[in-house]
């Protein structure tokens, strides 16, 4: 630490939990169940997306967590139970929502959260285990509640899809435009999100971590069980598979 960066008297020591700096006590052990939360905003502030996940690795290089197929989760949906995007790129941000207790459908996702980046990188596989590609989800820097086993962010709508041949496809640009029209983001905020996407593209083109880390060959341990359903929110709707 340089003299210019030295903390003021009485401030937390670097590396202490109070300082918010990385330290052993701020990381979760592999196998720990956590909640990866996409917070609701505005009139939907009480409608988060809560995904229980299992920690694969957590250290100074970032958080890696597994969303297993069939995991029970809480998510916002339209009042008739449909996914919010079915309302269209503008109305999806303005229509009423309710919470649904559902399951993660399809194959599992391995998420990598690089430290300090406004995105996470998701690894997707086909049903036969073939690696399909990487998905860069633009999102706000995470806020971590270590004791509560929760990491929270806000989705920034825009995404990138990277095929195994490293071809890059921009996703959901119409929804970002719709978010501005709906007042979800200002034009300046949307411009910042697009700038973040370009920054991610530069890292993809440089093939830096986590793209070069070989996570596409990772497989979950056979003895890992599905996490329990979130209990922090009361759902209005419940998927048929979860009716007792």
Secondary structure, DSSP 8 states (H G I E B T S, - for coil): --GGG---TTS--TTSGGGT---GGGS--TT-EEEEEE---GGGTT--EEEEEEEEEEETTEEEEEE-TT-EEEEEEETTS--GGGG-TTGGGTS-EEEEEEE--SS-EEEEE-TT-SEEEEEEE-TTS-EEEEEEEEE---EEETTTTEEEE-EEEEEEEEETT--EEEE-HHHHHHHHHTTSS-HHHHHHHHHHHHHHHHHHHTT-TTTTTTGGG----TT--------SS--SEE-GGG--
